[in-house]
Amino acid sequence: MIRFLLKNDLSFSNTFPFLAISLCLFQVVTAQEHVARAPASWYAYGGDAGGNRYVRSDQINSENVMDLKPAWTFRTGELGQNSSIAEKLTFEATPIFFDNRLYLSTSYGKVFALDPTSGTELWSYDPKIDRNASFSELTSRGVSSWTDPDLHADEACKKCIVLGTIHAKLIKLDAITGKPCKNFGKKGVVDLYEGVFVAEKGDYQTTSPPAIYQDLAITGSSIGDNFNADTGNGSVRAFSLRTGKLVWSWDPLAEARSTFKGPVGAANAWSVLSVDVARDLVFVPTGSASPDFYGGYRPGDNRYANSVVALKASTGQLVWHFQTVHHDLWDYDVAAQPALVEIRKDGKIIPAVVQATKTGNLFVLHRETGEPIYPIEERTVPQSDIPGEETAPTQPFSSLPNLMGQVPLTAATVWGKTPEERQKNARFIAKFRNEGLFTPPSVQGSVLYPGNGSGTNWGSVSYDMENQLLIANTCRFATLVELFEQDEFVGKRADSKGFEVSRQRGAPYAMRRRTMIGESGTLMNPPPWGTLAAVNLSTGQLEWETALGTSEDGLSGLPNAGGSIVTAGGLVFIAATFDKKFRAFSSADGTVLWETELPRCGIATPMSYVDKNGKQFVVIAAGGHGKMGPEIGDFLMAFSL
């Protein structure tokens, strides 16, 4: 579960103030010559079912991107009105382009259909979620699309929009009218609370769009896994898109449960699943078993947690799995969507799945077998001193370049704006366990670098299939985690200004954590705090890396969340940063070719499409983020030539 603590009592406002200005894009090219090369649709959250985020159109390209201009702006009206938890509000959605319309969702599950050329609203649907209810996360990253092959073109729900919501409902709507499909579940709605154990309803949600395989909607769940040891069942489930009935269910902890010594839950898949339709495979990124920072009740590797898991999409049968972290104690759940790519290597074309991680490791596996395409080494890691804890003796490391740079946070590398601040920060980190990656949580307090929101997160990666370039943005910050016994909870909570404090109810230890920020409001780890990089998957080499974002006082590389898209026009589009900029980079060398300022931060992944007139648009949600700063918005912005 992502829980950034960048917005705490130590503010980023001095270093990352929001700028304010707007530019954008234009070009004159005969549209017809590009239509054949353009994508038919951006029909899934990641562009396609495999999450490539690749745009086949080259109408907007490196030669004309400087002419890009705003085409239209749509405002959802969702600003957390009447919500008791409005401070958590996000706008992480990426629209889909389906049947020549745009579809998107807000954090409270309101769905909009828009005209893709003008941005005009065609219809909206509101599930009327209780705004006084408490939810662990307040987000919806998007919707999915499905066409029913058994219905005639003029029948209701021939073409459908499917979404999951924060109040754990799976909803199917007619794509033309926005009305619920009555034969699906109960009047268009399936209650996802039914059939699974849920510790607290507000901690069991659906925040990512379901994966679609033939006539199945396959969904995981978001679970508040810091609060309870037995936080709920992390099953992945498939439902019939015609009836809403459960077809199969897969529990990642079912096999391991017999070895557990106490209450355990989660290992849920809260991020986006990928589907290989031709191979009847769904790829599931799983999170950590609960609670995040104590594993004494769950000995062993906790098999299938923190993994990319290949299931038979039609039945849910396990095919293979690869675990990215053994016996997770760091909240290093697999946050990025598995990217299904084809790699040209050693004279062969290899079907692969790429799993980016919070630790910066890139694991590249054969899609059919899970065998590593690039070597993976098990290395010895530090061990826990917590009684009853059984730390994994080794952890997997990829031979590919690590996207976090692998610079340890030490007294020699600690950051501060002045020499005096650096000395203070060095003395501060010297108080805690700090043995590099996989330093276990401790009563003394441990420096976790990278932190739980670092590396590649839910924004995932994009893949330039022509040039074999994997594009990934990373966030870099350290987290301080301290364990303490349950009878200290009340006192610690009162004395923990700037910390997130979690009971980890059911475990012998509670925890508190905070992002490691110095007096000036800057991170203690050295910049850049955000990067964008390209890795050639044919050669395994890092082609280029650049700082992502610039602060008002000139620091390069800002904390970020969201993702990128890459185009046949030689461009990488990404927002994601605190400076409110939307940028286009050269996919060949990482040079910034264009940038504009958004009305709010674009903490989302952009998308692109070509409308019925043959015109290419690039779209980004600019709504800020409740966990990252005070400015919240509801802007969806489109750019074109």
PyMOL commands that set and color helices and strands:
alter all, ss='L'
color gray80, all
select helices_A, chain A and resi 32-35+65-67+86-88+201-203+257-259+419-429+486-494
alter helices_A, ss='H'
color red, helices_A
select strands_A, chain A and resi 54-55+69-75+96-98+101-105+111-114+121-125+144-147+159-164+169-174+189-191+204-205+211-213+216-219+222-223+236-240+246-250+274-276+281-285+307-312+318-323+339-345+348-356+362-366+376-380+394-398+446-448+461-464+469-475+479-485+500-502+509-515+530-536+541-547+564-567+571-574+581-586+592-597+607-610+616-622+635-640
alter strands_A, ss='S'
color yellow, strands_A
deselect
rebuild
show_as cartoon
